[in-house]
Amino acid sequence: MRSAQRTGGQVLQLLHDTGHALFMLVEATLFIRNVFGKRSRGEVITQLFITGIKSLAVITVVALFTGMILALQTGLELRRYGQEVYIGSAVAVSVIREMGPFMTGLIIAASVGSAIAAQLGTMAVSEEIAALEVMSINPNRFLVMPRLVALAVMMPILTVYTNILGILGGAIVGETQLGVSVQAYMDNATEFATNKDLYVGLLKAFIFGIIITTVSCHQGLMTTEGAVGVGQATRRSVILSFLIILIVGYMITRLFYI
């Protein structure tokens, strides 16, 4: 009986948290009309800088070596059949359709998402959120909306950057280790990778940006119990973002390709 009650309570809490997060997302979306206001514009630019420029270093390293690893592993298997020239198509399709948005989403969730949860969580436990409400400043407009706009805009851009570097990394491995010229690699990459792959990948990136913002802001705003609560909220935001990104990414791929 106690186990059933505990399970029921957890389900109800999950439904409550989900509803609260969706309500926060909808309200923040409605405030996007104020994105060019004097107060919001500066915060949006700040969040664009944090999400985009400050993430370039780690994204560059991860994207380049992801493409190199894909090319090496695929090329070694294709070499057994004398078909290593096709590594360009394998890397390009894999990166553009799946690995680009996934790797970008995971990196941004771990770096930017965790920072959002920690920042808002600290504001929540120090009662800064309550102070905003006392001053009739809606936290979803002042805090959530700029981050939502920044991640929704920057995730597709960063994904394109990841795609380019991933394909470039594969070309480097093909040229230096597998005997596949850059020209042959690029010819195969452009032949088999389609516009649909690119558009689906960018759609995933856009949705992943919304997911990261929603999860991180919700966990931050709901933080309690002081410094311990901030740490727990940060941890939960990263774990939940990872899980939802993987599940939603699979569902999008299944929707468009099966």
C-alpha positions in Angstrom: 0.0 0.0 0.0 2.8 2.4 0.9 4.6 1.6 -2.3 1.4 2.3 -4.3 0.9 5.6 -2.5 4.5 6.6 -3.0 4.2 5.8 -6.8 1.0 7.7 -7.1 2.5 10.7 -5.4 5.5 10.6 -7.7 3.2 10.4 -10.7 1.1 13.4 -9.5 4.3 15.4 -8.8 5.6 14.6 -12.3 2.3 15.8 -13.8 2.3 18.9 -11.7 5.9 19.7 -12.7 5.2 19.0 -16.4 2.2 21.3 -16.4 4.1 24.0 -14.6 7.0 23.8 -17.1 4.6 23.9 -20.1 2.7 26.9 -18.6 6.1 28.7 -18.1 7.1 27.9 -21.8 3.7 29.2 -23.2 3.8 32.4 -21.1 7.5 33.0 -22.1 6.6 32.4 -25.7 3.8 35.0 -25.5 6.3 37.5 -24.2 8.5 37.2 -27.3 6.6 40.1 -28.8 8.5 42.2 -26.3 11.9 40.9 -27.4 12.9 44.3 -29.0 12.0 46.3 -25.9 14.8 48.2 -24.3 15.0 46.0 -21.2 14.7 42.7 -23.0 17.0 43.5 -26.0 20.1 43.8 -23.8 19.4 40.5 -22.0 18.7 38.7 -25.2 22.0 39.9 -26.7 23.8 38.8 -23.5 22.3 35.3 -23.7 23.1 35.0 -27.4 26.7 35.8 -26.6 26.8 33.3 -23.7 25.1 30.5 -25.7 27.0 31.1 -29.0 30.4 32.6 -28.6 31.3 31.1 -25.2 30.4 27.6 -26.4 32.4 27.7 -29.6 35.6 26.3 -28.1 34.2 23.1 -26.8 31.9 22.7 -29.8 34.8 23.0 -32.1 36.8 20.3 -30.4 33.9 17.9 -30.0 32.6 18.4 -33.6 36.0 18.0 -35.2 36.8 14.8 -33.4 33.3 13.4 -33.7 33.7 13.6 -37.5 37.2 12.1 -37.3 36.0 9.2 -35.2 33.0 8.5 -37.5 35.3 8.6 -40.6 37.9 6.4 -39.0 35.5 3.7 -37.7 33.4 3.7 -40.9 36.4 3.8 -43.2 38.1 0.8 -41.4 35.0 -1.3 -42.0 34.5 -0.1 -45.6 38.1 -0.8 -46.4 37.5 -4.5 -45.8 35.2 -4.4 -48.9 37.3 -1.9 -50.9 34.6 0.8 -50.5 36.3 3.3 -48.2 35.7 6.1 -50.8 32.1 6.1 -49.5 33.1 7.4 -46.0 32.1 10.9 -47.2 28.4 9.9 -47.6 28.4 8.0 -44.3 29.9 10.9 -42.3 27.9 13.6 -43.9 24.5 11.9 -43.5 25.3 10.8 -39.9 26.5 14.2 -38.9 23.9 16.4 -40.6 20.9 14.2 -39.7 21.8 13.0 -36.2 25.2 13.6 -34.7 25.3 17.4 -35.3 22.1 18.3 -33.5 22.6 15.7 -30.8 26.2 16.6 -30.0 25.3 20.4 -30.0 22.3 19.7 -27.8 24.2 17.7 -25.3 27.0 20.2 -25.1 24.7 23.2 -24.7 22.6 21.3 -22.1 25.7 20.5 -20.1 27.3 24.0 -20.3 24.6 26.6 -20.8 21.6 24.6 -19.4 23.4 23.8 -16.2 24.5 27.5 -15.8 20.9 28.7 -16.3 19.6 26.3 -13.7 22.3 27.3 -11.2 21.8 31.0 -11.8 18.0 30.9 -11.5 18.2 28.5 -8.6 20.5 30.9 -6.7 18.1 33.7 -7.4 15.2 31.6 -6.2 16.8 30.5 -2.9 18.0 34.1 -2.2 14.4 35.3 -2.8 15.4 37.5 -5.8 12.5 35.9 -7.8 10.1 36.9 -5.1 11.5 40.4 -5.2 10.9 40.6 -8.9 7.3 39.6 -8.4 6.9 42.2 -5.7 8.0 44.8 -8.2 5.4 43.5 -10.7 8.1 42.1 -12.9 7.1 38.7 -14.4 10.0 36.3 -14.1 8.9 34.4 -17.2 9.3 37.7 -19.2 12.4 39.0 -17.5 14.3 35.7 -17.1 12.9 32.9 -19.2 12.0 34.7 -22.5 15.5 36.0 -23.3 17.0 32.6 -22.7 14.3 30.9 -24.8 14.9 33.3 -27.7 18.7 32.9 -27.4 18.7 29.1 -27.4 16.1 28.8 -30.1 18.1 31.1 -32.4 21.6 29.8 -31.6 21.0 26.1 -31.5 20.4 25.8 -35.3 23.4 28.1 -36.0 25.7 26.1 -33.8 24.4 22.9 -35.4 25.4 24.2 -38.8 28.8 25.0 -37.4 29.0 21.5 -35.9 28.0 19.9 -39.2 30.7 21.8 -41.1 33.5 20.9 -38.6 32.3 17.2 -38.4 32.4 16.8 -42.1 35.8 18.6 -42.2 37.2 16.2 -39.6 36.1 13.3 -41.6 37.8 14.7 -44.7 41.0 15.1 -42.7 41.0 11.4 -41.7 40.0 10.3 -45.2 42.9 12.2 -46.7 45.6 11.4 -44.2 44.7 7.8 -43.1 42.4 6.1 -45.5 43.7 7.3 -48.9 40.5 9.1 -49.9 41.1 12.4 -51.5 39.2 15.5 -50.2 37.6 15.8 -53.7 36.2 12.3 -53.7 35.1 12.6 -50.1 33.2 15.8 -50.8 31.7 14.4 -54.0 30.2 11.5 -52.1 29.1 13.7 -49.2 27.2 16.0 -51.4 25.7 13.2 -53.5 24.1 11.3 -50.7 23.3 14.0 -48.1 20.0 15.6 -49.0 18.2 18.9 -48.1 15.8 16.9 -46.1 18.6 15.6 -43.9 19.7 19.2 -43.3 16.2 20.5 -42.5 15.4 17.7 -40.2 18.6 18.2 -38.3 17.9 22.0 -38.0 14.4 21.2 -36.8 15.9 18.9 -34.1 18.3 21.7 -33.1 15.5 24.2 -32.7 13.4 21.9 -30.6 16.4 20.9 -28.5 17.0 24.6 -27.7 13.4 24.9 -26.5 13.7 21.7 -24.4 17.0 22.9 -22.8 15.5 26.3 -21.9 12.3 24.9 -20.5 13.9 22.2 -18.4 16.7 24.4 -17.1 14.6 27.4 -16.3 11.9 25.3 -14.6 14.4 23.5 -12.5 16.1 26.8 -11.5 12.8 28.6 -10.6 11.6 25.6 -8.6 14.8 25.4 -6.5 14.5 25.2 -2.7 16.7 24.2 0.2 19.5 26.6 -0.3 22.9 25.7 -1.8 22.1 22.0 -1.7 18.9 22.6 -3.7 20.9 24.6 -6.3 23.2 21.7 -6.9 20.3 19.2 -7.1 18.5 21.5 -9.6 21.6 21.8 -11.8 22.1 18.0 -11.8 18.4 17.4 -12.6 18.4 19.9 -15.4 21.3 18.2 -17.2 20.0 14.7 -16.7 16.4 15.6 -17.8 17.7 17.6 -20.8 19.8 14.6 -21.9 17.0 12.1 -21.6 14.4 14.3 -23.3 16.7 15.2 -26.2 17.5 11.5 -26.9 13.8 10.5 -26.8 12.5 13.5 -28.8 15.4 13.1 -31.3 14.4 9.5 -31.9 10.8 10.4 -32.3 11.6 13.1 -34.9 13.8 10.7 -36.9 11.0 8.0 -36.8 8.4 10.6 -37.9 10.4 11.8 -40.9 12.2 8.6 -42.1 9.9 5.7 -41.3 
